[in-house]
Amino acid sequence: MRMKILATFDARDYEGTTGIYEKYSIRAIIVRDGRLAMQCSREGEYKIPGGGQEPGENYEQTLIREVKEETGLYVRPESICELGEIIELHRDIFEPDKKFICHSLFFLLRCFGRAGATFTYPE
């Protein structure tokens, strides 16, 4: 599946790298009661729920699993709507000899219920 590119953020700091580390991240845009659902890390940073695909998963399966794990909500599969992709390019911070490419794929979706996790909104 090729998604519409929403933005590309290129640090252009990877000249001379000899390898590439590429990853795909699936992100869920969840709007409830007119507010955007986000996660807050222990460091106080907010992020959009989602994560990496497990081997053999399709995008829908990844969204369903990640949203439940991270927010405690259940995805309504029929509501999943593709929004687009944001690409990030920079020198890998863990392996400086590699160029890091991250494809973040965004989907709008609806959820219901709770699976026990805390669900909060940033102010």
N, C-alpha and C positions, 0 to 999 in steps of 0.2 A: 504494500500500500504506500503510495506516495502522497504526502499531505502538502497542503499549501504552506509555503514558508512565510511565517509571520514576521520573523526578525532573525538576523544573524549577528552575533556578537563575536568579533574576531580581535583578539589581543595582539596578534601579529608578533608574538614573542617566541616563536617556535623554530626560527631559522636555525639550520644545522642539526635538527633532530633527525634520528635515523629510523624511528619506528612510529607507529600509530596505536593509540588506545582509543577505541570507539565504543560508546555505550548508548543505549536507548532507555529513556525514562518515560513512563506513561503517567500523565497528570490529570487529575479530575477537578474540573471546575464545578463546584457544588454551591448553588444559591438556595438558601432556605430563609424564609421570612424576610426576603429582601437583603440578606447579608451573605457575604462570601465566606464559606467555610475554609479555615486554614488550621495548620498545626503549629504549635509553639514548642521550640526545642528548650532544653534546660538552660541554654545560653540566651534565651529570650528572642531568638530569631523565628520569624514566621515563614512557613512554606506551604505551597499548595499540595494537598494530599496526593500520593502516588509513589511510584518507585520503579524498580527494574523488573523486566520480564524474566520469569523462570523458564527453563528449557521446556519447550513444547507448548507454552501458553500463547494464546492470541491476545490481541489488545483488550477485548472484552473481558476475558478471564483475568488478565492482570488488573484491570480497573476494579473488578468485583472483589478480588482478593485484597488488593492494597487499600481500598476504601474501607473495607471491613476491619482490616488490621489497624489502620491508622486513625479512624474516626469512630468506629463502632457502628457505622451506618450500613445499610444494605442498598445496593444499587438496583434501580429498576432498569434491567437490560434494554428494554424497548425504548428507553429515553436517551441512550447514548448517542451523542451527536459530535462528529468530528469538527474541531475548530481550526487546528493548524499546528505547525511545528516551529520551535525556536532552536536554533543551532548555536552552540558555543564552541569556539576554537581557541586553544591556548596551550602553552607548554605544560605538560603533566607535572603536577607538584610532587608526586610520589616517585616518578621515573622521569627525571628531567631530560633524558635523551629521547623522549617520546612526545609526539603531538597528541593532545587530548581533544577528542571530538565528542560532544554530547548532543544527542538529538532528544529534545523534550517534546513529546507529542501530547497535545492538549485536547481534552474532550469535555463537553458540557454534558451533565447528566443529572438525573433526579434520584433521590434516595429516600428511604423510609426507615423508621425504627432505630433501635440502638442495639449493639451487641455487647454493651457493658463498658465501653471506653468513654473517657471524658471528652465532651464535644464543646469547645469554646469558640468564641468569636473575638478577634482583636477589636479594640475600641477605636 
